[in-house]
C-alpha cells in the first residue's frame, strides 16, 4: 500500500491498479480492506472517476462503522464531502461535513475541526451565501489560532479578505490580506507571500488604485518566477494586463496578455487560454486592427465551443451518476422492505423506473440539442449532414449549407450583461426556426454563430431562405427590461453538389460569411456556384 500511496500524486491511475490488485489479496483484515478502499477512492478522485470514488468511500465507511474504526470513518466522510463538492452536489457535501464535525469535537482535534469549518465555508462560497461563508471562516480562524496551526490560519485570513472583496468592503479585505502577508513574511512562507501579494493586487485593482495594484502583482510575479511556478506566473501576467487595460494602456496590456497566452498554451490550460484570447481580440478591436481581432475572436469561439461541449459531457456524466447512486439507494431500500412491504416496494420500483426512463429520455434530448436555444448542437447537426450525404448518393439532389453570425453581438453582453445576450440568442433561434421548412435543420454552431442545412435546395433557394431570415430579424425589436434592442445577422451560403467534400462546402459558407462581414454586415453573401454541364 505504501507504493500506491507514493504514486498517488504522480501517477494516480497506476496507484488505482495496484490498490485494486491488493484488494483481491485473500485473507486481508477488515481494517486493511477499509484502508485500501480509502486510498483507492482517493486515486479515483484524482483521475476524476467520481462515481467509483463515491462507491469506494461509501464501502469503506460502511465497513468502518460496523467495526468502529473511527479514523477510517473520518477519512471516508471527509473524502465524500470533497467528491460531492467536485460534483457541485453541495447539499450532500454539507451533510458529510456536518456528520464529521461531532466526531472531531469528541476527539478535541481543533486542527481537523478548523479544516472542516474551512471546507464548509468553501461550500457556502460556491452557493454565494457570503454571510454563512464568513461565519465558518471565522470559526476556522479561531480554531487554527488555538491549535497554533500557522499555515491554516494565514490561508484563512486570505480567504476572509477575498470574501470582503466580493462584498465590496475593500478596506476590510485589505486588512485581512495584509495580516496574512505579515505573518507569512515572518514565517518565510515564500509561496504564501506570493498569494497574499496577488490578492492585494486584486483588491487595489477593484479600488482602481492601479499603481498600488501593479506593485503587488509584480512582487507576486517575481516570487513565482523564482519558484518556477508557471501557472502562477501566467495568472499574475494576466492580472497585470487587466490592470494596464483598465488604465487604458492597451499596448502594454497586449504584450502581457500575449506572454500569459504563451504559458497557458504550453501548460495546456484551455479555460485560461480561451479567456485571454477574448481579451486580446477585444484589445485588437479597440486598436482598429480588425484582421487580428477577427483571428483571435475565431480562436476564442472555437475553444469556447470545445469547452462547452466538454462541460456538457461532464454535466451529463454527473446527472447519470446521480441516477446511478439513487438507483442503488432504491435497491437497498427495496431489499430492506422485501419481507414486510413487498407489494408497496414493487409499486415504488415501477414508479422510479418510469421516472428514470423519462430522465434518460431527457438526457438524450440534452445530448443532441443546445440547452440555451433548443436548436441542434454541432454533433447532432453533423449527423443530419451525414444522413443527407447518404440521400444525395441515391437521388443526386443538391443541398445547401448556410452559416450565420450575429453582427456586433459582443456589445450586448458588455452593455447589458450575459443574461441579455442569452435572451437575444434565444429570440434569434426562434426567428430562424419559424422561417424553415419541416425538413430543414438549424443548429447553434458557436457562441453567436448558427448553421443551417436545407435538403434538396439549390444555391438560389438557399439565398432566398437566408434573406427571409435576415429580413425578419432586421424588422424585429426585442424588449429587454424596457430597452428596445435590434439585432442583425450576416449569412454565407454554399451548395453541396457532390464535386467537393461536405467539409469544404461548410468552409465555403464560412468564407462567404466573412466576405459579407467585410462588405458591410447585415447581408446574405453566396459562395461559389456549383459546376454544371
N, C-alpha and C positions, 0 to 999 in steps of 0.2 A: 504493500500500500504506500510505502514511503516513496518508491519510484514514481507511482502515479501522482502523488501529491507534488513532487518536484516538477512534473511535466504540466501541471495544471495551468501555469501562467504562460508557458512557451508553446505547448502542443496539447491543448485540451482534448482534441479528437483522439490522439493516441492514449491519453490518460483514461478516457472513457473505455477504450477497448481493453486496456489492462484491468480496469476495475470490473468490467463485465466478466472477464475470464476468472478473476478472483472470486466473484460471487458464485460461480459454478463449482468452486472447490468444495468437495464433500467435508462434512463434519466441522464446519466453522461455527464458532459460538454465536449466540444471538447478538451479543454486543458487537462482535466483529462484523456481523452481517449489517447491523444498523449503521455502524461507522462507514462501511464500504458504500452503503446506499447514500449517505450524506455526501461523500466525496464524488460519487457518480452523478448525483443531482447537480453538484456544483460544476462538474465538467460539462454536463449537458447545457447548463445555463450559459457557460462561456462560449458555447458553439450555437447559441440561440435555439436550441431544441427544447423550447419551453414546456411542451406537453410532457416529454419524457422527464424533464426536470421536476415538474409538479408531481408526477407519479412516484418518482424515487423519493422525494422529500416526504410525501404522504405515507408511503410504505414504511420509511424509517420512523416517522412519527408514531404510526400505529404500533409498531414493534416496540419502540422505546416506552410508550405509555403503558403497554402491557407489562413490561419488565421493570419499569420505574427508573429508566436511565435518564436522569434529569438533564445532564449535559447534552445528550443527543436530542432530547425534546426541545431544548432552547435553540440548538443549531438548526433543527428542522423548521421550527416556527419562524425563525429569522430568515431562513432561506426561502420559505414560502412567501413571506412578505416581500422580499426582493423580487421574486419571479412575478408575483401579481402586479407589482409596481411597473415592471418592464412591459407587462401586458396591458397597462393602463386600466386594470381592474382594481381601482382604488378602494372600493368598499371591502373587498376581500383582503387587500393589503393591510388596511387599518385593523380588520378583525384579527389577523395573525399577530400584528404588533401589540395590540391590546391584550391578547392572550399571553403574550410573552412577558409583559411588564410585571404582573404579580409574582411570577417565578423569580425574576431578578430581585424584586423588592424583598421577597422572603430570604434571599441569599445575601441581602445588603451589598449587592455588587453595583456600586454607584456608577462606575465607568460604563458598564453594559446598559444600565438604565438610561444614562445620558445618551449613549449611541441610539437606543431605541426611541427616546424622545426626539432626537435629531431626525431619525428616519420618518417618524410620524409627521414632523414639521415639513419634511420634503414632500410627503404625500399631499398635505394640505396646500403646499405651494402650487403643486400641479393642479389642484382643484381651485386655485385662485382664492382661497379663503385665508386672506393675509393676517387677520386677527388671530385665527387659530394657529397659523404658522408661527407668528411671533410668540404666542403663548408657549408652544412646545420648544422653540429655540431657546427662550429664556430659561425654561426648566432645565434644558440640556446644559446651558451655560453654568447655572448654579451647581449642578452635579459634577461637571468637569472640573470646576474650581475645587469642590470638596474632595474629589478623587486625585487632585493635583495632576490632571491629565492636560499638559500644555498644548499639544497639537490639536486635540479636540476642542479645547477652549478657544484657541486662536481661529480655528476654522469656523466655529460657531459665531464668533464676533463678526467675521466677514459675511457670513450668511445673513445675520441680522441687519448689517449695513445694507446689503442688497435688497432686502425687503423694504427698508425705509426708502431706498432709492426708487423702488417700484411705486411706493406711495407718494413720491414727490417730496418727501421730507429730507432734503439733501443735506442739511446741516447735521441732523441726527445720523444720517447714513455715513457722512464723513467722519464723525466722531468715533463710531464703532470700527470702521475700517482702519482709521489712524491708530486706534488702540491695538488692533491686531498687528499692524505694521511695527509698532514699537516693540511689542513682545516678541515677534518673530525676529526682529533685528537683534534683540538681546540674546535670543536662543541660537542665533546663527543659522536660522532655517532659511536657506537661500531660495528654495522653491516657493516657500510661503511668502517671503518678501516680494517675489515677483508677482504672485497672485494678488497680494494686497495693493501693490503699486498699480496693477492693471485695473483693479476695481476702483481705486481712487481716480484714475484717469476717466473711467466711465462716469463717475459722479460729477467730476468737474465739467465733462462734456455736456451732461444734462443741464448743468448750471450755465452753459455757454461761456465758460471760462477757459477759452481754448489754449492759452499759453500754459496754464497750470495742467490742463489735461495732457498736452503734448509732453510736458516734463515727466509726468508719472508713466505714461505709456513708453517713453524712451528708456526710463530706468528699468521697467519690466522687460522691455525688448533686450536690453544689454544683458540682463541676468540670464534670460532664456537662450540667448546666443551663446553665452559661456557654457551653459548646461547642454548645449546641442539638442535642445527640445524644439524640434522643427514645428510641431503643431502649435505650441505656444508662441513661437516666433511669428507664424502666419497670422494668428489671431491678433497679435499686437500690431503687425503691419496693417492689417485690415482696419483696426481701431484708429490708428494714426491717420490712415487715409480718410476715414469718415470725419475725423477732426478737421483736416485740411479742407475737405469738401464743404463742411458746414461753414468754414471761413470764406469760402469762395475761391480757394487756391487750388483750382482744378488740375493744373499740370502736375503739381506736387502730389496731389491725391492719386492721380492716374498712375504715376510712377510707382507709388507704394502698393496700389491695388495689383499692378502687374507682377510685382515681386511676390505678393501673397498668393496670387493666382498660380504662379510657377510652383510654389511649395505645395499648395493644395493638390495640384496635378501630380506632383512626384509622390505625395503621400497617399494618393487615391482617396481623396475626401470629397465625394460628389456633391454633398449639400453645400459645403463651403465654396467649392468651385462654381457651382450654379449661381449662388448668391452674389459672388464677386463679379461674375460675367454680366449680370444685370446692372450692377453699379458702374462697371466700366462702360457698358453700352450707353447708359444714361449720360455719363460724362462726355463721351464722344458726340452724343446727340446735342448736348448743350454747346459744345465747341464748334458745331457745324460740320463735323466730319461724318456725313450720312453713310458713307460706304463702310467705315469701320464700326459705326454704331449698328448698322444692319447686320454685319458679320457677327458681332458679339450678341445681339438680340437673338439671332438664329441659333447660336450655340446654347444660349440660356434656355430657349424654348425646347430644344432637343433634349437637353439634360433634365429639364423640369418634367418633360413627358416621361422620361425613363424613371425618374424618382416617383412620380405619381403612380405609374404602373407598379413599381416595386412596393410602394406603400399600400396600394390596393391589395396586392397579393398578400402582404403581411396582415392586413386587416381581415381578409377572408380567412387566412390561416387561424387568426386569433378567434374569429367567430366560430369556425368549425371546431377549434379546440375546446371552446366553452361548451359547445354542444356535446362534445365527447365526454367532458368532465361531468356535465349534467346527466348524460345518459348513464354513466357509471354510478352516480349517486342514486338514480332512479332504480337501477338494477339491485343495488344494495338494499334500498328501502323495500322493494318488492319481495326480495328474499326474506326479509325480516317479517313481512306480513303474510307470507305464504300460507302458514298453518291457521291463522286466525281470521284473515280477511281476504281470502283468495279471490273471490268474485270482485271485490272492490279494487284489488290490485290489478286484475285483468282490465277493468274499465279504465283505470288510470293509465296503464300501459298503452292501450289503444288511443287514448286522447293524446298522450305525449308523442306517440308515433305519428299521428296526424299533424301535430304541431311541428315535429321535425321535418316531415315531408314538405310542409309549407315553407319552413325556414330554408331547406335546401333548394327549393324552387326559387326562393328569393335570392339565395346565394348565386344561383345560375344567372339570374337576371343582372345582379351586380357585376358578375364576371364579364358580361357581354356589353354592358352599357355604361356610359359616363354618368356618374352619380349626380352631377350638378344639372346637366341639360337633358338627360334622358335619351340622348342620341347614342348611336352605336359608338363603341370605343375603337381604337386603332386596330386591335387584333380582330375583333368581330367584323369590322369593315373589310379587312383583307380576306377573311373567309368568304364574304359575299363576292369579292373580286375573283377569287379562285373559282367559285361556282359559275360566275359569269364567263370566265375563260373556257370552262367546260362546255357551256351552252354555245359559245362562239364557234367551237370546233364542230358543233352539229349544224348550226344554221348560218354561220358566217355573217352575222349581223353585227355591225359596229356598236360599240358603247362609248359613253362619254365620261370623262373624269373632270370634275370641277373642284378647284381649290380656292377658298376664300379666306381673306384675313381682314379683320376689322381695322379701320383707319384710326390711327392715333389713340388706340384704346387705353394706353397706359395712363393718360391724363385723368380718366375717370377714377382709376384706383388711387392715383396720387391725390386728387382733389376731394373725392367723396368717400374713399375707403374701399376695401376689397368687397364688402357686402354689396356696395353699389355695382362693382364690376360683375359679381356673381349674378345679381338681379338682371343686368343688361344681357349677359351671356345667355341666360335662360330665355329672355324675350326674343333674342335673335334666333335661338334654336327653334322656338315655336313658329316664328315668321318663316324660317326656311322650310320647316316640316309642312306647313299649310300649303306651300307652293308646289309641292312634289306630288308625283303620282304614287299609287299604291306600291308599284314595283321598284320605285327609286329608293336609294339608301343614303342617308345623311349621317355623318359621324363628326365627332369633335376630334380634330387631328392634333391639336396642340393647345396652348393657353387660350388664345382668341382666334385660332385658325380652325376652319371647317373644311371637310372634303365630302363630295357628293359622287355617287355612282348612278348613271342614267342608262339602264339597259336599252338595247335596240334603238339607239338615238344617234343621229349624225351631228357633225360639228355645229351646223346652223341651229339645230334643235337645242343643243347644249347652251349656245349663246342666248337663245330666247328664254330658256328657263332661268339662266343666271341673271339676265337683265330684269326678268319679272321679280326675282327676289330682291335684287339691288334697288329697283324702283319702289317696291313695297316697303322696304326698310327705310329708304330715304324719306318717305312720306309720313312715317310714324313719329309720334312724340311720346316718349316714355316719362311717366310721372314717378319720380323717386323722391319721397319725403318732401313733396311740394316743389321740387325742382323739375323743370321741363328739359329733358335730355334727348338729343338726337344722335343717332349712330349711323355711320355709313360703312360700306364694305367694298372691297376690290376683289374681283374674281379673275382667275385664269382658267381657260377652258382648253382641253385637248381631247382627241378622239383616238380610241384604240381600233385599228383595222387589221391587226394580225401581222403587220410588217415590222413592228418593233416590240421589245418586251414590254409588259404592262408597267413595270417599274419605270421605264423610260417615258411612258405616257403620263405617269404621275409627275415625273421630273419636268416634263414639258409644260404641264399645267402650272406647276410651281414657278417655272421660269416666266411664263406668261403673266402670272400674278405679279411678280416683282417688276416686270416691264410696266404693267398697269400702275403700280405704285409710283414708279419714276415718272410716268406720263400724267400724274396729277391726282391719282387715287379716285375712289368712288366711281369705278368704271368696270366694264367687262372687257377683258383682253383675250382674244383667241390665240391658240398656239398654231402649230403647222397644220395646213390642210393635208388630209390623207392622200397618198399616192393612188391614182386611179389609172385604169387602162391596162 
